[in-house]
Amino acid sequence: MFKEFKEFVMRGNVVDMAVGIIMGAAFGTIIKSLVSDVIMPPIGLLLGGVDFSNLFVVLKEGTMPSPYASLANAQAAGAVTINYGTFLNTVISFLIVSIAIFMLIKGLNSLHRQKEAPAEEPTTKECPFCFSTIAVKATRCPSCTSEIAQV
C-alpha cells in the first residue's frame, strides 16, 4: 500500500499541483501585504485618514464600554464586531490575485497559440476526371491528359 501511495505522490501531476499550491500561498501572502501595506494606506489618506483595517461595527459591547479606538481594543474588550474594513482588504486582495491569474492564463494561451503551426497550403489536388493525384498548379492531368480548370 505504501508503494502505491509513493507512486501516486511521485506522479508529475501531483508534484506540479503541490508546487502550484505552495506558490499560490506565497503569492497570496505577497498580495495581502501589497493591499494592506501599499494600496490601502494611500486610499485611506485620500478618504481622510481612514485605516480600513480598523473599520468595524460593534454589535455587542464588551467588558469596557464603547467607543473603541481600534478593532484590537474592541476585540480585547470582548466586543462582538462586524469587521467590514478587513473584509474590504480581503476583497481587494482577491481582485488583485484574480487579475494576476487572468493575465497569467492569457499569456499562456497566447504562447500556446503561437506554438501551433499554421496549416500548410496543399501541394496536390485530385483530378476531377480520373481522380488521380496531381500538382495544385497543374493545368493538365498527366494520367488522363484532361484540361484542369484553375480555381
SESEGU-444577 format. One record per residue: x, y, z of N, C-alpha, C in turn; residue number from 1. Coordinates in Angstrom, 1 decimal, decimal comma. Example, Ala and Ser with C-alpha at 12.3 -4.5 7.8 and 13.67 -1.06 7.14 Angstrom:
tikol n.xx 13,2 n.yy -5,7 n.zz 7,8 ca.xx 12,3 ca.yy -4,5 ca.zz 7,8 c.xx 13,2 c.yy -3,3 c.zz 7,8 k 1
tikol n.xx 12,8 n.yy -2,2 n.zz 7,1 ca.xx 13,7 ca.yy -1,1 ca.zz 7,1 c.xx 12,9 c.yy 0,0 c.zz 7,9 k 2
This chain:
tikol n.xx 0,8 n.yy -1,2 n.zz 0,0 ca.xx 0,0 ca.yy 0,0 ca.zz 0,0 c.xx 0,9 c.yy 1,3 c.zz 0,0 k 1
tikol n.xx 2,0 n.yy 1,2 n.zz 0,7 ca.xx 2,9 ca.yy 2,4 ca.zz 0,8 c.xx 3,5 c.yy 2,6 c.zz -0,6 k 2
tikol n.xx 3,8 n.yy 1,5 n.zz -1,3 ca.xx 4,4 ca.yy 1,6 ca.zz -2,6 c.xx 3,4 c.yy 2,3 c.zz -3,6 k 3
tikol n.xx 2,2 n.yy 2,0 n.zz -3,5 ca.xx 1,2 ca.yy 2,6 ca.zz -4,4 c.xx 1,0 c.yy 4,1 c.zz -4,1 k 4
tikol n.xx 1,0 n.yy 4,4 n.zz -2,8 ca.xx 0,9 ca.yy 5,8 ca.zz -2,4 c.xx 2,1 c.yy 6,6 c.zz -2,9 k 5
tikol n.xx 3,3 n.yy 6,0 n.zz -2,8 ca.xx 4,5 ca.yy 6,6 ca.zz -3,2 c.xx 4,4 c.yy 6,9 c.zz -4,8 k 6
tikol n.xx 3,9 n.yy 5,9 n.zz -5,5 ca.xx 3,8 ca.yy 6,1 ca.zz -7,0 c.xx 2,8 c.yy 7,2 c.zz -7,3 k 7
tikol n.xx 1,7 n.yy 7,3 n.zz -6,5 ca.xx 0,7 ca.yy 8,3 ca.zz -6,7 c.xx 1,3 c.yy 9,7 c.zz -6,5 k 8
tikol n.xx 2,0 n.yy 9,8 n.zz -5,4 ca.xx 2,6 ca.yy 11,1 ca.zz -5,0 c.xx 3,7 c.yy 11,5 c.zz -6,0 k 9
tikol n.xx 4,4 n.yy 10,6 n.zz -6,5 ca.xx 5,6 ca.yy 10,9 ca.zz -7,4 c.xx 5,1 c.yy 11,2 c.zz -8,8 k 10
tikol n.xx 3,8 n.yy 11,0 n.zz -9,1 ca.xx 3,4 ca.yy 11,3 ca.zz -10,5 c.xx 3,6 c.yy 12,8 c.zz -10,7 k 11
tikol n.xx 3,8 n.yy 13,1 n.zz -12,0 ca.xx 4,1 ca.yy 14,5 ca.zz -12,3 c.xx 3,0 c.yy 15,5 c.zz -12,0 k 12
tikol n.xx 1,7 n.yy 15,1 n.zz -12,2 ca.xx 0,6 ca.yy 16,0 ca.zz -11,9 c.xx 0,5 c.yy 16,3 c.zz -10,4 k 13
tikol n.xx 0,7 n.yy 15,4 n.zz -9,5 ca.xx 0,6 ca.yy 15,6 ca.zz -8,1 c.xx 1,7 c.yy 16,6 c.zz -7,6 k 14
tikol n.xx 2,9 n.yy 16,3 n.zz -8,1 ca.xx 4,0 ca.yy 17,2 ca.zz -7,7 c.xx 3,8 c.yy 18,6 c.zz -8,3 k 15
tikol n.xx 3,4 n.yy 18,7 n.zz -9,5 ca.xx 3,1 ca.yy 20,0 ca.zz -10,1 c.xx 2,0 c.yy 20,8 c.zz -9,3 k 16
tikol n.xx 1,0 n.yy 20,0 n.zz -8,9 ca.xx -0,1 ca.yy 20,6 ca.zz -8,1 c.xx 0,4 c.yy 21,1 c.zz -6,8 k 17
tikol n.xx 1,2 n.yy 20,3 n.zz -6,1 ca.xx 1,8 ca.yy 20,7 ca.zz -4,8 c.xx 2,6 c.yy 22,0 c.zz -5,0 k 18
tikol n.xx 3,4 n.yy 22,0 n.zz -6,0 ca.xx 4,3 ca.yy 23,3 ca.zz -6,2 c.xx 3,3 c.yy 24,4 c.zz -6,5 k 19
tikol n.xx 2,3 n.yy 24,2 n.zz -7,3 ca.xx 1,3 ca.yy 25,3 ca.zz -7,5 c.xx 0,6 c.yy 25,8 c.zz -6,3 k 20
tikol n.xx 0,3 n.yy 24,9 n.zz -5,4 ca.xx -0,4 ca.yy 25,3 ca.zz -4,1 c.xx 0,6 c.yy 26,1 c.zz -3,3 k 21
tikol n.xx 1,8 n.yy 25,7 n.zz -3,2 ca.xx 2,8 ca.yy 26,4 ca.zz -2,3 c.xx 3,1 c.yy 27,8 c.zz -2,9 k 22
tikol n.xx 3,2 n.yy 27,8 n.zz -4,2 ca.xx 3,5 ca.yy 29,1 ca.zz -4,9 c.xx 2,3 c.yy 30,0 c.zz -4,7 k 23
tikol n.xx 1,1 n.yy 29,5 n.zz -4,8 ca.xx -0,2 ca.yy 30,2 ca.zz -4,7 c.xx -0,3 c.yy 30,8 c.zz -3,3 k 24
tikol n.xx 0,1 n.yy 30,0 n.zz -2,3 ca.xx 0,0 ca.yy 30,5 ca.zz -0,9 c.xx 1,0 c.yy 31,7 c.zz -0,7 k 25
tikol n.xx 2,2 n.yy 31,5 n.zz -1,2 ca.xx 3,2 ca.yy 32,6 ca.zz -1,1 c.xx 2,8 c.yy 33,8 c.zz -1,9 k 26
tikol n.xx 2,2 n.yy 33,6 n.zz -3,0 ca.xx 1,7 ca.yy 34,8 ca.zz -3,8 c.xx 0,6 c.yy 35,5 c.zz -3,1 k 27
tikol n.xx -0,3 n.yy 34,7 n.zz -2,4 ca.xx -1,4 ca.yy 35,3 ca.zz -1,6 c.xx -0,9 c.yy 36,1 c.zz -0,5 k 28
tikol n.xx 0,2 n.yy 35,7 n.zz 0,1 ca.xx 0,8 ca.yy 36,5 ca.zz 1,2 c.xx 1,4 c.yy 37,8 c.zz 0,7 k 29
tikol n.xx 2,0 n.yy 37,7 n.zz -0,5 ca.xx 2,6 ca.yy 38,9 ca.zz -1,1 c.xx 1,5 c.yy 39,9 c.zz -1,4 k 30
tikol n.xx 0,4 n.yy 39,4 n.zz -2,0 ca.xx -0,7 ca.yy 40,3 ca.zz -2,4 c.xx -1,4 c.yy 40,9 c.zz -1,2 k 31
tikol n.xx -1,5 n.yy 40,1 n.zz -0,1 ca.xx -2,1 ca.yy 40,6 ca.zz 1,1 c.xx -1,3 c.yy 41,8 c.zz 1,7 k 32
tikol n.xx 0,0 n.yy 41,6 n.zz 1,7 ca.xx 0,9 ca.yy 42,7 ca.zz 2,1 c.xx 0,8 c.yy 43,9 c.zz 1,2 k 33
tikol n.xx 0,7 n.yy 43,6 n.zz -0,1 ca.xx 0,6 ca.yy 44,7 ca.zz -1,1 c.xx -0,7 c.yy 45,5 c.zz -0,8 k 34
tikol n.xx -1,8 n.yy 44,9 n.zz -0,6 ca.xx -3,0 ca.yy 45,6 ca.zz -0,4 c.xx -3,0 c.yy 46,3 c.zz 1,0 k 35
tikol n.xx -2,6 n.yy 45,6 n.zz 2,0 ca.xx -2,7 ca.yy 46,3 ca.zz 3,4 c.xx -1,6 c.yy 47,3 c.zz 3,6 k 36
tikol n.xx -0,4 n.yy 47,1 n.zz 3,0 ca.xx 0,7 ca.yy 48,0 ca.zz 3,3 c.xx 1,0 c.yy 49,0 c.zz 2,3 k 37
tikol n.xx 0,5 n.yy 48,8 n.zz 1,0 ca.xx 0,9 ca.yy 49,7 ca.zz -0,1 c.xx -0,3 c.yy 50,4 c.zz -0,7 k 38
tikol n.xx -1,4 n.yy 49,6 n.zz -1,0 ca.xx -2,5 ca.yy 50,2 ca.zz -1,7 c.xx -3,5 c.yy 50,9 c.zz -0,8 k 39
tikol n.xx -3,9 n.yy 50,2 n.zz 0,3 ca.xx -4,9 ca.yy 50,8 ca.zz 1,2 c.xx -4,5 c.yy 52,1 c.zz 2,0 k 40
tikol n.xx -3,2 n.yy 52,2 n.zz 2,4 ca.xx -2,9 ca.yy 53,5 ca.zz 3,1 c.xx -3,1 c.yy 54,7 c.zz 2,3 k 41
tikol n.xx -2,7 n.yy 54,8 n.zz 1,0 ca.xx -3,0 ca.yy 56,0 ca.zz 0,2 c.xx -4,5 c.yy 56,2 c.zz 0,0 k 42
tikol n.xx -5,2 n.yy 55,1 n.zz -0,2 ca.xx -6,7 ca.yy 55,3 ca.zz -0,4 c.xx -7,3 c.yy 55,8 c.zz 0,9 k 43
tikol n.xx -6,8 n.yy 55,3 n.zz 2,1 ca.xx -7,3 ca.yy 55,8 ca.zz 3,3 c.xx -6,9 c.yy 57,2 c.zz 3,6 k 44
tikol n.xx -5,8 n.yy 57,6 n.zz 3,1 ca.xx -5,3 ca.yy 59,0 ca.zz 3,2 c.xx -6,2 c.yy 59,9 c.zz 2,4 k 45
tikol n.xx -6,5 n.yy 59,5 n.zz 1,2 ca.xx -7,4 ca.yy 60,3 ca.zz 0,3 c.xx -8,8 c.yy 60,4 c.zz 0,9 k 46
tikol n.xx -9,2 n.yy 59,4 n.zz 1,6 ca.xx -10,6 ca.yy 59,4 ca.zz 2,2 c.xx -10,6 c.yy 60,0 c.zz 3,6 k 47
tikol n.xx -9,5 n.yy 60,8 n.zz 4,0 ca.xx -9,5 ca.yy 61,5 ca.zz 5,3 c.xx -8,8 c.yy 60,7 c.zz 6,4 k 48
tikol n.xx -7,8 n.yy 60,0 n.zz 6,0 ca.xx -7,0 ca.yy 59,3 ca.zz 7,1 c.xx -7,7 c.yy 58,0 c.zz 7,6 k 49
tikol n.xx -8,5 n.yy 57,4 n.zz 6,8 ca.xx -9,2 ca.yy 56,2 ca.zz 7,3 c.xx -8,3 c.yy 55,0 c.zz 7,2 k 50
tikol n.xx -8,2 n.yy 54,2 n.zz 8,3 ca.xx -7,5 ca.yy 52,9 ca.zz 8,3 c.xx -8,5 c.yy 51,8 c.zz 8,0 k 51
tikol n.xx -8,5 n.yy 51,2 n.zz 6,9 ca.xx -9,6 ca.yy 50,3 ca.zz 6,5 c.xx -9,6 c.yy 49,1 c.zz 7,4 k 52
tikol n.xx -8,4 n.yy 48,7 n.zz 8,0 ca.xx -8,4 ca.yy 47,5 ca.zz 8,8 c.xx -9,1 c.yy 47,8 c.zz 10,2 k 53
tikol n.xx -9,3 n.yy 49,1 n.zz 10,5 ca.xx -10,0 ca.yy 49,4 ca.zz 11,8 c.xx -11,4 c.yy 49,8 c.zz 11,5 k 54
tikol n.xx -12,0 n.yy 49,5 n.zz 10,4 ca.xx -13,4 ca.yy 49,8 ca.zz 10,2 c.xx -14,2 c.yy 48,6 c.zz 10,7 k 55
tikol n.xx -15,1 n.yy 48,9 n.zz 11,6 ca.xx -15,9 ca.yy 47,9 ca.zz 12,2 c.xx -17,2 c.yy 48,5 c.zz 12,8 k 56
tikol n.xx -18,1 n.yy 47,6 n.zz 13,0 ca.xx -19,4 ca.yy 48,0 ca.zz 13,7 c.xx -19,5 c.yy 47,1 c.zz 14,9 k 57
tikol n.xx -19,8 n.yy 47,7 n.zz 16,1 ca.xx -20,0 ca.yy 47,0 ca.zz 17,3 c.xx -21,4 c.yy 46,5 c.zz 17,4 k 58
tikol n.xx -21,6 n.yy 45,1 n.zz 17,5 ca.xx -22,9 ca.yy 44,5 ca.zz 17,7 c.xx -23,2 c.yy 44,4 c.zz 19,1 k 59
tikol n.xx -22,2 n.yy 44,1 n.zz 19,9 ca.xx -22,4 ca.yy 43,9 ca.zz 21,4 c.xx -21,2 c.yy 44,4 c.zz 22,1 k 60
tikol n.xx -21,4 n.yy 45,3 n.zz 23,0 ca.xx -20,2 ca.yy 45,8 ca.zz 23,8 c.xx -19,6 c.yy 44,8 c.zz 24,6 k 61
tikol n.xx -18,3 n.yy 45,0 n.zz 24,8 ca.xx -17,5 ca.yy 44,0 ca.zz 25,7 c.xx -17,5 c.yy 44,5 c.zz 27,1 k 62
tikol n.xx -16,5 n.yy 44,1 n.zz 27,9 ca.xx -16,4 ca.yy 44,4 ca.zz 29,3 c.xx -16,2 c.yy 45,9 c.zz 29,5 k 63
tikol n.xx -15,5 n.yy 46,6 n.zz 28,5 ca.xx -15,3 ca.yy 48,0 ca.zz 28,6 c.xx -16,3 c.yy 48,7 c.zz 27,7 k 64
tikol n.xx -16,9 n.yy 49,8 n.zz 28,1 ca.xx -17,9 ca.yy 50,5 ca.zz 27,2 c.xx -17,2 c.yy 51,1 c.zz 26,0 k 65
tikol n.xx -18,1 n.yy 51,2 n.zz 24,9 ca.xx -17,6 ca.yy 51,8 ca.zz 23,7 c.xx -17,5 c.yy 53,3 c.zz 23,8 k 66
tikol n.xx -16,9 n.yy 54,1 n.zz 23,0 ca.xx -16,4 ca.yy 53,8 ca.zz 21,7 c.xx -15,0 c.yy 53,2 c.zz 21,9 k 67
tikol n.xx -14,6 n.yy 52,3 n.zz 20,9 ca.xx -13,3 ca.yy 51,7 ca.zz 20,9 c.xx -12,5 c.yy 52,4 c.zz 19,9 k 68
tikol n.xx -11,2 n.yy 52,6 n.zz 20,2 ca.xx -10,3 ca.yy 53,4 ca.zz 19,3 c.xx -9,9 c.yy 52,5 c.zz 18,1 k 69
tikol n.xx -9,8 n.yy 51,2 n.zz 18,3 ca.xx -9,4 ca.yy 50,4 ca.zz 17,2 c.xx -10,1 c.yy 49,0 c.zz 17,3 k 70
tikol n.xx -10,0 n.yy 48,3 n.zz 16,3 ca.xx -10,5 ca.yy 46,9 ca.zz 16,3 c.xx -9,8 c.yy 46,0 c.zz 17,3 k 71
tikol n.xx -8,5 n.yy 46,2 n.zz 17,5 ca.xx -7,8 ca.yy 45,5 ca.zz 18,5 c.xx -8,4 c.yy 45,8 c.zz 19,9 k 72
tikol n.xx -8,6 n.yy 47,0 n.zz 20,2 ca.xx -9,2 ca.yy 47,4 ca.zz 21,5 c.xx -10,6 c.yy 46,8 c.zz 21,7 k 73
tikol n.xx -11,4 n.yy 46,8 n.zz 20,7 ca.xx -12,7 ca.yy 46,2 ca.zz 20,8 c.xx -12,6 c.yy 44,7 c.zz 21,0 k 74
tikol n.xx -11,7 n.yy 44,0 n.zz 20,3 ca.xx -11,6 ca.yy 42,6 ca.zz 20,5 c.xx -11,0 c.yy 42,3 c.zz 21,9 k 75
tikol n.xx -10,1 n.yy 43,1 n.zz 22,4 ca.xx -9,5 ca.yy 42,9 ca.zz 23,7 c.xx -10,6 c.yy 43,0 c.zz 24,8 k 76
tikol n.xx -11,6 n.yy 43,9 n.zz 24,5 ca.xx -12,6 ca.yy 44,1 ca.zz 25,5 c.xx -13,7 c.yy 43,1 c.zz 25,4 k 77
tikol n.xx -13,6 n.yy 42,2 n.zz 24,4 ca.xx -14,6 ca.yy 41,1 ca.zz 24,2 c.xx -15,8 c.yy 41,6 c.zz 23,4 k 78
tikol n.xx -15,8 n.yy 42,7 n.zz 22,7 ca.xx -16,9 ca.yy 43,1 ca.zz 22,0 c.xx -17,1 c.yy 42,3 c.zz 20,7 k 79
tikol n.xx -18,4 n.yy 42,1 n.zz 20,4 ca.xx -18,8 ca.yy 41,4 ca.zz 19,1 c.xx -18,8 c.yy 42,4 c.zz 18,0 k 80
tikol n.xx -18,1 n.yy 42,2 n.zz 17,0 ca.xx -18,0 ca.yy 43,2 ca.zz 15,9 c.xx -18,1 c.yy 42,6 c.zz 14,5 k 81
tikol n.xx -18,6 n.yy 43,5 n.zz 13,6 ca.xx -18,5 ca.yy 43,1 ca.zz 12,2 c.xx -17,3 c.yy 43,9 c.zz 11,6 k 82
tikol n.xx -16,3 n.yy 43,2 n.zz 11,1 ca.xx -15,1 ca.yy 43,8 ca.zz 10,6 c.xx -15,1 c.yy 44,0 c.zz 9,1 k 83
tikol n.xx -15,9 n.yy 45,0 n.zz 8,7 ca.xx -16,1 ca.yy 45,2 ca.zz 7,3 c.xx -14,8 c.yy 45,9 c.zz 6,6 k 84
tikol n.xx -14,0 n.yy 46,5 n.zz 7,4 ca.xx -12,7 ca.yy 47,0 ca.zz 6,8 c.xx -11,8 c.yy 45,9 c.zz 6,4 k 85
tikol n.xx -11,7 n.yy 44,9 n.zz 7,3 ca.xx -10,9 ca.yy 43,7 ca.zz 6,9 c.xx -11,4 c.yy 43,0 c.zz 5,7 k 86
tikol n.xx -12,8 n.yy 42,9 n.zz 5,7 ca.xx -13,4 ca.yy 42,3 ca.zz 4,5 c.xx -13,1 c.yy 43,1 c.zz 3,2 k 87
tikol n.xx -13,1 n.yy 44,4 n.zz 3,3 ca.xx -12,7 ca.yy 45,2 ca.zz 2,1 c.xx -11,3 c.yy 44,9 c.zz 1,6 k 88
tikol n.xx -10,4 n.yy 44,8 n.zz 2,6 ca.xx -9,0 ca.yy 44,5 ca.zz 2,3 c.xx -8,9 c.yy 43,1 c.zz 1,6 k 89
tikol n.xx -9,7 n.yy 42,2 n.zz 2,1 ca.xx -9,7 ca.yy 40,8 ca.zz 1,5 c.xx -10,3 c.yy 40,8 c.zz 0,1 k 90
tikol n.xx -11,4 n.yy 41,6 n.zz -0,1 ca.xx -12,0 ca.yy 41,6 ca.zz -1,4 c.xx -11,0 c.yy 42,3 c.zz -2,4 k 91
tikol n.xx -10,3 n.yy 43,3 n.zz -2,0 ca.xx -9,3 ca.yy 43,9 ca.zz -2,9 c.xx -8,2 c.yy 43,0 c.zz -3,2 k 92
tikol n.xx -7,7 n.yy 42,2 n.zz -2,2 ca.xx -6,7 ca.yy 41,2 ca.zz -2,4 c.xx -7,1 c.yy 40,2 c.zz -3,4 k 93
tikol n.xx -8,4 n.yy 39,7 n.zz -3,3 ca.xx -8,9 ca.yy 38,7 ca.zz -4,2 c.xx -9,0 c.yy 39,3 c.zz -5,6 k 94
tikol n.xx -9,4 n.yy 40,5 n.zz -5,8 ca.xx -9,4 ca.yy 41,1 ca.zz -7,1 c.xx -8,1 c.yy 41,2 c.zz -7,7 k 95
tikol n.xx -7,1 n.yy 41,6 n.zz -7,0 ca.xx -5,7 ca.yy 41,6 ca.zz -7,5 c.xx -5,2 c.yy 40,3 c.zz -7,9 k 96
tikol n.xx -5,4 n.yy 39,3 n.zz -7,1 ca.xx -5,0 ca.yy 37,9 ca.zz -7,4 c.xx -5,7 c.yy 37,4 c.zz -8,6 k 97
tikol n.xx -7,0 n.yy 37,7 n.zz -8,7 ca.xx -7,8 ca.yy 37,3 ca.zz -9,9 c.xx -7,3 c.yy 37,9 c.zz -11,2 k 98
tikol n.xx -7,0 n.yy 39,2 n.zz -11,1 ca.xx -6,4 ca.yy 39,9 ca.zz -12,3 c.xx -5,1 c.yy 39,3 c.zz -12,7 k 99
tikol n.xx -4,2 n.yy 39,0 n.zz -11,7 ca.xx -2,9 ca.yy 38,4 ca.zz -11,9 c.xx -3,0 c.yy 37,1 c.zz -12,6 k 100
tikol n.xx -3,9 n.yy 36,2 n.zz -12,1 ca.xx -4,1 ca.yy 34,9 ca.zz -12,6 c.xx -4,7 c.yy 35,0 c.zz -14,0 k 101
tikol n.xx -5,6 n.yy 35,9 n.zz -14,2 ca.xx -6,2 ca.yy 36,1 ca.zz -15,6 c.xx -5,1 c.yy 36,5 c.zz -16,6 k 102
tikol n.xx -4,2 n.yy 37,4 n.zz -16,2 ca.xx -3,1 ca.yy 37,8 ca.zz -17,0 c.xx -2,2 c.yy 36,7 c.zz -17,3 k 103
tikol n.xx -1,9 n.yy 35,9 n.zz -16,3 ca.xx -1,0 ca.yy 34,7 ca.zz -16,5 c.xx -1,6 c.yy 33,7 c.zz -17,5 k 104
tikol n.xx -2,9 n.yy 33,4 n.zz -17,3 ca.xx -3,6 ca.yy 32,5 ca.zz -18,2 c.xx -3,7 c.yy 33,0 c.zz -19,6 k 105
tikol n.xx -3,9 n.yy 34,3 n.zz -19,7 ca.xx -4,0 ca.yy 35,0 ca.zz -21,1 c.xx -2,6 c.yy 34,9 c.zz -21,8 k 106
tikol n.xx -1,6 n.yy 35,1 n.zz -21,0 ca.xx -0,2 ca.yy 35,0 ca.zz -21,6 c.xx 0,1 c.yy 33,5 c.zz -22,0 k 107
tikol n.xx -0,3 n.yy 32,6 n.zz -21,2 ca.xx 0,0 ca.yy 31,2 ca.zz -21,5 c.xx -0,8 c.yy 30,8 c.zz -22,7 k 108
tikol n.xx -2,1 n.yy 31,3 n.zz -22,8 ca.xx -2,9 ca.yy 30,9 ca.zz -24,0 c.xx -2,3 c.yy 31,5 c.zz -25,3 k 109
tikol n.xx -1,8 n.yy 32,7 n.zz -25,2 ca.xx -1,1 ca.yy 33,3 ca.zz -26,4 c.xx 0,1 c.yy 32,6 c.zz -26,8 k 110
tikol n.xx 0,9 n.yy 32,1 n.zz -25,8 ca.xx 2,1 ca.yy 31,3 ca.zz -26,1 c.xx 1,7 c.yy 30,0 c.zz -26,8 k 111
tikol n.xx 0,6 n.yy 29,4 n.zz -26,3 ca.xx 0,1 ca.yy 28,1 ca.zz -26,8 c.xx -0,3 c.yy 28,3 c.zz -28,3 k 112
tikol n.xx -1,0 n.yy 29,4 n.zz -28,6 ca.xx -1,4 ca.yy 29,7 ca.zz -29,9 c.xx -0,3 c.yy 29,9 c.zz -30,9 k 113
tikol n.xx 0,8 n.yy 30,5 n.zz -30,4 ca.xx 2,0 ca.yy 30,8 ca.zz -31,2 c.xx 2,7 c.yy 29,5 c.zz -31,5 k 114
tikol n.xx 2,7 n.yy 28,5 n.zz -30,6 ca.xx 3,3 ca.yy 27,2 ca.zz -30,9 c.xx 2,6 c.yy 26,4 c.zz -32,0 k 115
tikol n.xx 1,3 n.yy 26,6 n.zz -32,1 ca.xx 0,6 ca.yy 25,9 ca.zz -33,1 c.xx 1,0 c.yy 26,4 c.zz -34,5 k 116
tikol n.xx 1,5 n.yy 25,6 n.zz -35,3 ca.xx 1,9 ca.yy 26,0 ca.zz -36,7 c.xx 0,7 c.yy 26,2 c.zz -37,6 k 117
tikol n.xx 0,7 n.yy 27,2 n.zz -38,4 ca.xx -0,4 ca.yy 27,4 ca.zz -39,3 c.xx -0,5 c.yy 26,2 c.zz -40,3 k 118
tikol n.xx -1,7 n.yy 25,9 n.zz -40,8 ca.xx -1,9 ca.yy 24,8 ca.zz -41,7 c.xx -1,2 c.yy 25,1 c.zz -43,0 k 119
tikol n.xx -0,5 n.yy 24,1 n.zz -43,5 ca.xx 0,3 ca.yy 24,3 ca.zz -44,7 c.xx -0,7 c.yy 24,3 c.zz -45,9 k 120
tikol n.xx -0,4 n.yy 25,0 n.zz -46,9 ca.xx -1,1 ca.yy 25,0 ca.zz -48,2 c.xx -1,0 c.yy 23,7 c.zz -48,8 k 121
tikol n.xx -2,1 n.yy 23,1 n.zz -49,4 ca.xx -1,9 ca.yy 21,8 ca.zz -50,0 c.xx -1,1 c.yy 22,0 c.zz -51,3 k 122
tikol n.xx -0,3 n.yy 20,9 n.zz -51,6 ca.xx 0,6 ca.yy 21,0 ca.zz -52,8 c.xx 0,0 c.yy 20,1 c.zz -53,9 k 123
tikol n.xx -1,0 n.yy 19,3 n.zz -53,5 ca.xx -1,6 ca.yy 18,4 ca.zz -54,5 c.xx -3,1 c.yy 18,5 c.zz -54,5 k 124
tikol n.xx -3,8 n.yy 18,1 n.zz -55,6 ca.xx -5,2 ca.yy 18,0 ca.zz -55,6 c.xx -5,6 c.yy 16,8 c.zz -56,4 k 125
tikol n.xx -6,9 n.yy 16,5 n.zz -56,6 ca.xx -7,4 ca.yy 15,4 ca.zz -57,2 c.xx -7,9 c.yy 15,8 c.zz -58,6 k 126
tikol n.xx -7,6 n.yy 15,0 n.zz -59,6 ca.xx -8,1 ca.yy 15,3 ca.zz -61,0 c.xx -9,6 c.yy 14,9 c.zz -61,0 k 127
tikol n.xx -10,5 n.yy 15,9 n.zz -61,4 ca.xx -11,9 ca.yy 15,6 ca.zz -61,4 c.xx -12,4 c.yy 14,6 c.zz -62,4 k 128
tikol n.xx -11,5 n.yy 14,2 n.zz -63,3 ca.xx -11,9 ca.yy 13,2 ca.zz -64,3 c.xx -11,5 c.yy 11,8 c.zz -64,0 k 129
tikol n.xx -10,2 n.yy 11,6 n.zz -63,6 ca.xx -9,7 ca.yy 10,3 ca.zz -63,4 c.xx -9,4 c.yy 10,0 c.zz -61,9 k 130
tikol n.xx -9,5 n.yy 11,1 n.zz -61,1 ca.xx -9,3 ca.yy 11,0 ca.zz -59,6 c.xx -7,9 c.yy 10,6 c.zz -59,2 k 131
tikol n.xx -6,9 n.yy 10,9 n.zz -60,1 ca.xx -5,5 ca.yy 10,7 ca.zz -59,7 c.xx -5,0 c.yy 12,0 c.zz -59,0 k 132
tikol n.xx -3,9 n.yy 11,8 n.zz -58,3 ca.xx -3,4 ca.yy 13,0 ca.zz -57,6 c.xx -2,4 c.yy 13,7 c.zz -58,5 k 133
tikol n.xx -2,6 n.yy 15,0 n.zz -58,5 ca.xx -1,8 ca.yy 15,9 ca.zz -59,4 c.xx -1,4 c.yy 17,1 c.zz -58,6 k 134
tikol n.xx -0,4 n.yy 17,9 n.zz -59,2 ca.xx 0,0 ca.yy 19,1 ca.zz -58,5 c.xx -1,1 c.yy 20,2 c.zz -58,5 k 135
tikol n.xx -1,1 n.yy 21,0 n.zz -57,6 ca.xx -2,1 ca.yy 22,1 ca.zz -57,5 c.xx -2,0 c.yy 23,0 c.zz -58,7 k 136
tikol n.xx -0,8 n.yy 23,3 n.zz -59,2 ca.xx -0,7 ca.yy 24,2 ca.zz -60,3 c.xx -0,8 c.yy 23,6 c.zz -61,7 k 137
tikol n.xx -1,1 n.yy 22,3 n.zz -61,7 ca.xx -1,2 ca.yy 21,6 ca.zz -63,0 c.xx -2,4 c.yy 22,1 c.zz -63,8 k 138
tikol n.xx -2,2 n.yy 22,3 n.zz -65,1 ca.xx -3,3 ca.yy 22,6 ca.zz -66,0 c.xx -3,8 c.yy 21,4 c.zz -66,8 k 139
tikol n.xx -3,0 n.yy 20,4 n.zz -66,8 ca.xx -3,4 ca.yy 19,1 ca.zz -67,5 c.xx -3,1 c.yy 17,9 c.zz -66,5 k 140
tikol n.xx -3,9 n.yy 17,0 n.zz -66,5 ca.xx -3,7 ca.yy 15,7 ca.zz -65,7 c.xx -2,6 c.yy 14,9 c.zz -66,5 k 141
tikol n.xx -1,5 n.yy 14,5 n.zz -65,8 ca.xx -0,6 ca.yy 13,6 ca.zz -66,5 c.xx -1,1 c.yy 12,2 c.zz -66,8 k 142
tikol n.xx -2,1 n.yy 11,8 n.zz -66,1 ca.xx -2,6 ca.yy 10,4 ca.zz -66,3 c.xx -3,6 c.yy 10,4 c.zz -67,4 k 143
tikol n.xx -4,6 n.yy 11,3 n.zz -67,4 ca.xx -5,7 ca.yy 11,2 ca.zz -68,5 c.xx -5,6 c.yy 12,4 c.zz -69,5 k 144
tikol n.xx -4,7 n.yy 13,3 n.zz -69,3 ca.xx -4,4 ca.yy 14,4 ca.zz -70,2 c.xx -5,6 c.yy 15,4 c.zz -70,3 k 145
tikol n.xx -6,5 n.yy 15,3 n.zz -69,3 ca.xx -7,7 ca.yy 16,3 ca.zz -69,4 c.xx -7,2 c.yy 17,6 c.zz -68,9 k 146
tikol n.xx -7,8 n.yy 18,7 n.zz -69,5 ca.xx -7,5 ca.yy 20,0 ca.zz -69,1 c.xx -8,2 c.yy 20,3 c.zz -67,7 k 147
tikol n.xx -7,4 n.yy 20,9 n.zz -66,8 ca.xx -7,9 ca.yy 21,1 ca.zz -65,5 c.xx -8,1 c.yy 22,7 c.zz -65,3 k 148
tikol n.xx -9,3 n.yy 23,1 n.zz -65,0 ca.xx -9,6 ca.yy 24,5 ca.zz -64,8 c.xx -8,9 c.yy 25,0 c.zz -63,5 k 149
tikol n.xx -8,2 n.yy 26,1 n.zz -63,5 ca.xx -7,6 ca.yy 26,7 ca.zz -62,3 c.xx -8,6 c.yy 27,3 c.zz -61,5 k 150
tikol n.xx -8,6 n.yy 27,1 n.zz -60,2 ca.xx -9,6 ca.yy 27,7 ca.zz -59,2 c.xx -9,0 c.yy 28,9 c.zz -58,6 k 151
